[in-house]
Amino acid sequence: MKVLTIHEQILLLAIWRLKDNAYGVRIRQSVAEETDMVYTYGTLYSSLEQLVKKGYVSKTIGEATAERGGRRKIYYNVSKEGMTALKEAKELQNTLWNGIPDMIFSEEK
């Protein structure tokens, strides 16, 4: 089992949620909305490329559009391997937290 970092989980889940609309700007917005974490574009695209290299994400290049000055959007999609990694990450989290009561967070020490 390969363990995903929390950063990888956040990006993979954002891509999965966005479905066919998962491109850089939207991924960044989604992450910010869900986590209050704002990634620089350099960090975001570097991380996305790492996910592509690991086989967790595939990317496709969209059509050029006039509103983007003829530039193309790069769309991302979670691969089968990425979904397997997310499933394993969730199972690991569940195992780690199994038997730990929620009240541990309300106890004062």
C-alpha positions as CSV (number, residue, x, y, z in Angstrom):
1,M,0.0,0.0,0.0
2,K,1.3,3.5,-0.9
3,V,0.3,6.1,1.6
4,L,-1.0,9.3,0.2
5,T,-0.1,12.6,1.9
6,I,-2.9,14.8,3.1
7,H,-1.9,17.2,0.3
8,E,-2.3,14.5,-2.3
9,Q,-5.7,13.4,-0.8
10,I,-6.9,17.0,-0.9
11,L,-6.0,17.4,-4.6
12,L,-7.3,14.1,-5.7
13,L,-10.6,14.7,-3.9
14,A,-10.9,18.1,-5.5
15,I,-10.3,16.7,-8.9
16,W,-12.8,13.9,-8.3
17,R,-15.5,16.4,-7.1
18,L,-15.0,18.7,-10.1
19,K,-15.3,15.9,-12.6
20,D,-15.0,17.3,-16.2
21,N,-14.4,20.8,-14.9
22,A,-11.1,19.9,-13.1
23,Y,-8.5,22.4,-14.4
24,G,-5.9,24.4,-12.5
25,V,-7.9,27.5,-11.6
26,R,-11.0,25.5,-10.5
27,I,-9.0,23.0,-8.6
28,R,-7.3,25.8,-6.7
29,Q,-10.7,27.5,-6.0
30,S,-12.2,24.2,-4.8
31,V,-9.3,23.5,-2.4
32,A,-9.5,27.0,-1.0
33,E,-13.3,26.7,-0.5
34,E,-13.1,23.2,1.2
35,T,-9.9,23.7,3.3
36,D,-9.1,27.5,3.5
37,M,-5.7,26.5,2.1
38,V,-4.6,28.7,-0.9
39,Y,-2.0,27.1,-3.0
40,T,0.3,29.2,-5.2
41,Y,0.0,28.2,-8.9
42,G,3.6,27.0,-8.8
43,T,2.9,24.6,-5.9
44,L,-0.4,23.5,-7.4
45,Y,0.9,22.6,-10.9
46,S,4.0,21.0,-9.5
47,S,1.9,18.8,-7.2
48,L,-0.5,18.0,-10.1
49,E,2.5,16.9,-12.2
50,Q,3.7,14.7,-9.4
51,L,0.3,13.0,-9.3
52,V,0.5,12.5,-13.0
53,K,4.0,10.9,-12.7
54,K,2.7,8.6,-9.9
55,G,-0.2,7.5,-12.2
56,Y,-2.9,8.8,-9.8
57,V,-4.1,11.5,-12.3
58,S,-4.3,11.7,-16.1
59,K,-4.4,15.0,-17.9
60,T,-5.8,16.1,-21.3
61,I,-5.4,19.3,-23.1
62,G,-8.6,21.2,-24.1
63,E,-9.3,23.3,-27.1
64,A,-7.9,26.8,-27.3
65,T,-10.4,29.5,-26.5
66,A,-10.5,33.2,-27.4
67,E,-11.3,34.3,-23.8
68,R,-7.9,32.7,-22.7
69,G,-6.0,34.4,-25.5
70,G,-5.8,31.2,-27.5
71,R,-4.4,29.2,-24.6
72,R,-5.7,25.8,-23.8
73,K,-6.9,24.5,-20.4
74,I,-5.3,21.3,-19.0
75,Y,-7.9,19.1,-17.5
76,Y,-7.2,16.5,-14.8
77,N,-9.0,13.2,-14.0
78,V,-8.4,10.8,-11.2
79,S,-7.2,7.5,-12.6
80,K,-8.1,4.0,-11.5
81,E,-4.8,3.9,-9.5
82,G,-5.7,7.2,-7.9
83,M,-9.1,5.9,-6.9
84,T,-7.5,2.8,-5.4
85,A,-5.0,5.0,-3.5
86,L,-7.9,7.2,-2.1
87,K,-9.8,4.1,-1.0
88,E,-6.7,2.8,0.8
89,A,-6.1,6.2,2.4
90,K,-9.7,6.3,3.7
91,E,-9.4,2.7,5.0
92,L,-6.1,3.6,6.8
93,Q,-7.8,6.7,8.4
94,N,-10.7,4.6,9.6
95,T,-8.3,2.0,11.0
96,L,-6.2,4.6,12.8
97,W,-9.2,6.3,14.3
98,N,-11.1,3.0,15.2
99,G,-11.9,2.9,18.9
100,I,-10.8,6.5,19.5
101,P,-13.8,8.3,21.1
102,D,-14.7,11.8,19.9
103,M,-14.6,12.9,23.5
104,I,-10.8,12.9,23.6
105,F,-11.0,16.3,21.9
106,S,-13.2,17.8,24.7
107,E,-11.0,16.5,27.5
108,E,-8.8,19.1,29.2
109,K,-5.4,18.2,30.3
